[in-house]
């Protein structure tokens, strides 16, 4: 195991929560520290969503790289902003479906 484990931030639509959980598990078993979106449910306020979105950007700041979970190529508005932020801060970004990138 490396001196400091790689830190990976998972990004993606919450419609793919099961896929994100699987990636989290696989990365953790591979020795990575995983930062993932918070499962907030559907009854959160706009203020809470804003707070969670801002916190996720801080997770990207802490990460060595970002993994976008995008089954079927789906990338929503929030995930698109997170990808743009990661790239603007020079974080490597990879995709679970690398050839497929479509917006809502």
C-alpha positions as CSV (number, residue, x, y, z in Angstrom):
1,X,0.0,0.0,0.0
2,X,1.3,3.5,-0.8
3,X,2.5,5.8,1.9
4,X,-0.6,8.0,1.4
5,X,-3.7,6.4,-0.2
6,X,-5.1,8.1,-3.2
7,X,-8.1,10.3,-2.5
8,X,-10.9,9.9,-5.0
9,X,-14.0,12.1,-5.1
10,X,-17.1,10.5,-6.7
11,X,-19.4,12.7,-8.6
12,X,-22.6,11.9,-10.4
13,X,-26.4,12.1,-10.4
14,X,-28.1,10.8,-7.3
15,X,-30.2,8.7,-9.6
16,X,-27.1,6.5,-9.7
17,X,-26.7,6.1,-6.0
18,X,-26.4,2.3,-6.2
19,X,-23.7,2.6,-8.8
20,X,-21.9,5.2,-6.7
21,X,-22.0,2.9,-3.7
22,X,-20.5,0.1,-5.7
23,X,-17.7,2.4,-7.0
24,X,-17.1,3.6,-3.4
25,X,-16.8,0.0,-2.2
26,X,-14.5,-1.1,-5.0
27,X,-12.2,1.9,-4.6
28,X,-12.1,1.5,-0.8
29,X,-11.2,-2.2,-1.2
30,X,-8.5,-1.1,-3.6
31,X,-7.0,1.1,-0.9
32,X,-8.3,4.5,-1.8
33,X,-9.9,7.1,0.5
34,X,-13.3,7.9,-1.1
35,X,-15.2,11.2,-0.8
36,X,-18.8,10.8,-2.1
37,X,-21.9,12.8,-2.4
38,X,-24.2,12.9,0.6
39,X,-27.5,11.0,0.2
40,X,-29.9,13.7,1.3
41,X,-33.2,12.2,0.1
42,X,-35.9,14.2,-1.7
43,X,-37.1,16.4,1.2
44,X,-34.2,18.8,1.5
45,X,-34.6,22.5,1.4
46,X,-33.0,24.7,-1.3
47,X,-30.6,26.1,1.4
48,X,-29.5,22.5,2.3
49,X,-29.0,21.7,-1.4
50,X,-26.8,24.8,-1.8
51,X,-24.8,23.8,1.3
52,X,-24.3,20.2,0.0
53,X,-23.3,21.5,-3.4
54,X,-20.7,23.8,-1.8
55,X,-19.4,21.0,0.4
56,X,-19.0,18.7,-2.6
57,X,-16.7,21.3,-4.2
58,X,-14.6,21.2,-1.1
59,X,-14.4,17.4,-1.4
60,X,-13.1,17.9,-4.9
61,X,-10.5,20.3,-3.5
62,X,-9.3,17.5,-1.1
63,X,-9.2,14.8,-3.8
64,X,-6.4,13.6,-6.0
65,X,-8.9,12.9,-8.8
66,X,-12.6,12.9,-9.6
67,X,-14.5,9.8,-10.8
68,X,-17.8,10.6,-12.5
69,X,-20.4,7.8,-12.3
70,X,-22.3,8.3,-15.6
71,X,-24.1,5.1,-16.7
72,X,-25.4,5.4,-20.2
73,X,-23.4,8.7,-20.5
74,X,-25.8,10.8,-18.4
75,X,-24.3,13.9,-16.9
76,X,-26.7,16.4,-15.3
77,X,-26.3,20.1,-14.5
78,X,-24.8,19.7,-11.1
79,X,-22.3,17.1,-12.2
80,X,-21.4,19.2,-15.2
81,X,-20.6,22.1,-12.8
82,X,-18.5,19.7,-10.6
83,X,-16.6,18.5,-13.7
84,X,-15.9,22.1,-14.8
85,X,-14.8,23.0,-11.3
86,X,-12.5,20.0,-11.1
87,X,-10.9,20.8,-14.4
88,X,-10.5,24.4,-13.5
89,X,-8.6,23.3,-10.4
90,X,-6.4,20.9,-12.4
91,X,-7.9,17.7,-10.9
92,X,-7.9,14.7,-13.2
93,X,-11.4,13.6,-14.2
94,X,-12.4,10.1,-15.3
95,X,-15.7,8.5,-16.2
96,X,-17.3,5.1,-15.6
97,X,-18.6,5.4,-19.2
98,X,-15.7,7.3,-20.7
99,X,-17.0,7.4,-24.3
100,X,-20.4,8.7,-23.3
101,X,-21.0,12.2,-22.2
102,X,-24.5,13.7,-22.6
103,X,-26.3,16.4,-20.7
104,X,-29.8,16.3,-19.6
